[in-house]
Amino acid sequence: MQETMTEPSAIDAASKRLALALDALAAAVERRQEADRGEQTLTAQLHALGNDRSRLAAELDAAAARARSLESVNREVAQRLDAAIHTIRSVLATNER
């Protein structure tokens, strides 16, 4: 024959189950909060990376524009040097006659 639980022992068992359930819930809440903190950290890092990318893109654009400008100036200087060399050779050739 099976003994029936007395009312105090049934309440004790229910209380223990409730306490375990509350502990499990508290642990789940803590895990979720940690996950949320991790997500916030990742979001902040992603935002910082986006800012860095924008800054670097702007710096790259400025550097490319500066390089194009220097190339243009370099071509102009080379043309002027060629013209000056041509003029000097012409003067020297005229003076040698």
PyMOL commands that set and color helices and strands:
alter all, ss='L'
color gray80, all
select helices_A, chain A and resi 7-96
alter helices_A, ss='H'
color red, helices_A
deselect
rebuild
show_as cartoon
